[in-house]
Each structure stands twice: as C-alpha cells, then as structure tokens.
Amino acid sequence: MDKELVINSTPTTVEIALLENKKLVELHYQKTNTNFSVGDIFIGRVKKLMPGLNAAFVDIGHKKDAFLHYTDLGPKLNSLLKYTDKANSGASNVSSLSDFEFEPEIIKTGKIDQVLSKRQLVLVQILKEPISTKGPRLSCEITIPGRFLVLTPFSNVVAVSKKLGSPDERKRLKTLVESIKPKNFGLIVRTAAEGKKVADLHEELNTMLSKWEAMFEQLQKATPPMKLLSELDKTSSLLRDMLNESFNKISVNDKEMYTGIKTFLHGIAPHKEKIVNFHRSSKSIFETAGVTRQIKSSFGKTATMPSGAYLVIESTEAMHVIDVNSGHKMSSNNTADAVLAVNLESAAEIARQLRLRDIGGIIIIDYIDMKVPDHRKELVSAMRQLMKQDRAQHTILPLSKFGLMQITRQRVRPSVKINTAEICPSCEGSGKVNPTIILTDDIERDLNFILQSRPKSKLYLKVHPYIGAFLQKGIISQQMRWFKKHYKWIKIYQDPDFPLLTYKFFDSNNDEIRLN
C-alpha cells in the first residue's frame, strides 16, 4: 500500500492529508497557536473536587478547567505527587528516579477526596483535547512516546506491543529493553521496533530521558499552571507513529517545514529523507494532489460509492448514525449476493469515513438487511479487518437482530467537519432570484446602453445554454429582432458553466464589457 502525506501550511493553520493508494483517508488540522494538544504535560493546580463524579477539576491555563477522573490517576499517584512536590519546592535537584522511593499505590475503588486536596499541585498529561463545551481531559499516568519505545516513569514494567506477531521477536525485544531500562522507569516496545538493534533502542531511550530531565528543570522553577513538555507538532507526531516502508512521498508547501521534516526524518529514518518534496507551483498543493476534490466529495450528509450505493451520515453530540442505501443501480432481483456486495463496499467506505472525519463515540450502522447468517458473519469479519488500519481504539459488535452494527471509537479530538456547500451563484444565498420573465428585458436594456456608447463595436453575448436556446428559438428569434432593431448581429455563445440567470457582454478583443 502506497502512503502519501500532503501538508498545506498557512500562517494560522497546518492542514495534513494522508492518502493511501491516492485515496484520502485522514485529514488533520492544527492551529499554529494551539497550546493544548494530546500528549502535552502540565503542572496544574486542583481547583475543585467533585466526590459525586469521583473526579477533580484542574487549572492548567485553559479557559475551562480540565477534567481528571479517579480512574485516570494511575496506581502510582502518591509517588508522582511526592516527586512533583519535591521538585517544585527545591527539595530535590535530581531528575533521575534511581534513588527515588515509591509511595504505596492507591486502590482502584478509592475516592478522589481521599487522594487529592484542593489547591494541590499535580503533574498531568492531556488525554483529550477540548471538545465542544468541555475542557481537556487529563491523566496522571505520564508517558513520553518515541518511535520505537514509550517511556513510563514510576513503573518497572516492560511491555511489548501485541501487534508484534512473532513470539521470538517479542522475546528478543523484551530481553534487549530490559537490559537498557533505567531503574524505576517502565518501557513499552512499539510495533515499529521490530527488527531494530539495541543501539537504535538505546539512542531513542536517551532522547526520551533527556526530555524527562528538561521537564524536571522546568518543574523546579514552575509557577502553576504551566506547560512543561510539548508533544511534537502534528506532522512530526504522525510521522513518528505511522512512518514505515510503504510511505513513498511527503509533499509540503512551506520551506521552513520542509527543512524541519527532513531534519526529523534524518534522526528517525535517514533513508526516507529523499521522499520529502517541496511544492513550488503557484497552484494550491491540495489541488495538485487531488485532495481538494476528494474533500468536496467526501464530506457532507451523503457519501456516494462507485456502484451507486450511498451512505447517509447523521451526527449528534455523542452518537453518529450511518444508513446504507443501495441506490438505483442495484440489481433489480435484489439477490442475497447483491446485498452482500453493497454492504461490503459500504463497510470499506464507512471505515474510511470514520478515519477521515475522526468520528468518535457511539456509531450505529444500519446495513441493508441480510437473511443469510454466513453473509452477516462475513460482513462483521470484513469490517474488523478494514478497521485494523484505524489507529484510534475501537470496538465492533456483531450485527443485532435488527441488522444494526454498533461501534465505539475513541474520541480525543473534535470531529473534522467541513461544510462543502457553496453559496448559490444565482440567488447569492437568499433563496430568491429576480423574475425570470424580465431577464430578456434586462439583457436588452444593457444592449441598448452599450450600443449607444460604442455603436461600431462588435459584440458577443455569453449565456447559459438554456437562455441561449430561448434567445435563438424560432424563425423570428429574439436575436433576429435585435438585428432588425439595431442593424447589428449580436453573436451568442453558450457556456454550460454559467449560472442560469447570468449573462455577460464581450467586445471583439474578448474583454468583458462591465456596466457597473
């Protein structure tokens, strides 16, 4: 599978499109001035305890206090609070945890007011960005991700990604990582570490430990609320998490970002530097790569597929409903095989739409009813296979007795919503146009005015084909009447791209004659 990243940088935002086999599958937006991204680490202060919710609201500098639930505190909360307190008060000047004594773990079924107090300092990491009216969601289980490893302070656990299928490779990596793991730091081995040598892993571990040290230095002089460590920008984090051998092109239209990406790739995958291209054309980078056309056709209430079948997508705050329709091109005999084919095609498009729009929460899909049990199983199996490309955590349930499929998908950012509707060029959004019966009067009025000001000029009239046909209809057409009245033949050109009620006059040089 060929993967391509197209990056459109503007002064205020960065738009990132991920294409798989030339088809748009993910679209990311990042404001250049955003301060609250997933993965950012803050020193915050507990603002309010809510025993009824078993949660706390923490001030991290956002206009809405961030939400911290008891289940996101992590068992090592007491150790984290002790470390934070010592570092911020100046009682400790060593970032290493090798001599740090852990505190007792908190219980899973405890209460928030038993472990936190109002105005207490707490080290937190953003789990979910602000969505709608909600502030960020936080966690006290701090992680520092790299390309091959994830560093987890206040832990001694070494875990290996379940996506690594080979037992021998999992065992090899676990042995290597345990040999380089610093005391009181845990490590998670990511899928990208497959086949890597200990030197590669150790180099990345040192980079992550240097980030932890830099965060500690910030913590020593921090006045809450304050950001201590920023997650990589969206482009770099996507490359870190997704870059593999199937990536064959990265296009970017900003010189500074182009240089930054090449530098980043030099550090994590030097052999991939050559796939970065700088877009020099005056034409939009999204238009050149065909992204704009795909955005226009993929967003909106309906999504049409090559067979003629289409999806209707409706969204609320917490739930999304997708209805599968066969369209008029489906075989009229409506056989079970034809229904299965439409449902399988829809499943592929639905998996793409979930990634593309970054839809999260509860998703209900109403497929076309299938009576054959094996077909129902095949559809569920296909959906699970198609969703394997999705990096967001998700759960897919089998079809219910009503033929509905339920999916839950992790939501960490607001869904991507793009309004693809355009203002009507005829009514300009008002929903009303001038009376069509007087259109010819308007054209003739303008014609009279032009001929008075430039009587000897050759004129051309450009209109929509419907209007052109009307003006040239019959033996004594409107065009012939103009000739008899003005003794001048007005050529009429028909342009199908013209709005229905628009007309324009041009001179012999093909320059438009403007009347206002």
Number of C-alpha atoms within 10 A of each C-alpha: 10 13 20 22 24 24 26 19 18 12 8 10 14 18 17 22 24 21 20 16 11 14 16 23 23 20 20 18 15 16 13 13 9 9 12 22 22 21 22 22 27 26 25 26 24 20 17 17 19 13 13 8 11 15 21 24 23 30 24 27 18 14 8 15 21 25 21 25 17 21 17 17 23 17 19 19 23 18 18 22 19 15 22 19 19 15 21 21 13 11 11 14 13 14 17 16 16 11 9 15 12 17 15 11 12 17 12 11 8 12 18 21 15 9 14 21 15 14 14 13 22 24 25 28 29 25 23 23 21 20 15 10 7 13 19 26 23 29 22 24 20 21 20 20 22 20 19 20 24 20 22 19 23 23 17 15 14 19 18 19 15 11 10 16 11 11 8 10 15 20 11 13 23 17 13 16 22 15 11 14 17 17 15 18 18 20 26 20 24 21 18 18 20 17 10 12 11 16 11 12 20 17 10 20 23 11 12 19 18 13 16 20 15 14 18 23 17 18 25 18 12 18 14 18 17 17 23 21 20 17 17 15 12 18 19 16 15 15 18 20 16 15 19 13 11 12 18 16 17 22 21 23 21 17 13 9 15 19 14 13 19 18 14 16 21 14 11 18 14 12 10 18 18 13 14 18 15 16 20 12 9 8 9 15 21 21 11 14 17 14 21 16 12 15 18 13 13 22 19 16 13 16 18 16 17 7 15 13 19 20 23 16 18 14 12 7 10 10 14 17 15 20 17 22 19 22 15 10 9 17 11 8 7 10 11 13 12 15 20 20 16 22 25 19 17 26 22 16 19 21 19 21 20 20 22 22 19 23 25 24 15 18 20 15 21 19 25 17 16 17 11 11 8 9 18 19 13 13 22 18 13 14 21 17 13 16 21 12 12 17 11 16 12 17 12 16 12 16 17 10 8 9 16 18 20 17 17 17 19 16 19 21 18 15 17 16 12 12 10 13 9 8 11 12 12 16 13 11 11 9 9 10 11 10 8 11 8 10 15 14 11 12 15 14 11 15 17 13 12 17 15 10 9 10 13 9 13 15 24 20 18 20 24 18 18 13 19 18 14 13 17 14 13 11 8 9 14 16 20 18 13 16 13 11 8 13 10 17 15 17 13 19 14 16 15 11 9 16 15 16 17 14 18 16 22 17 13 10 8 10 10 15 13 9 9 3
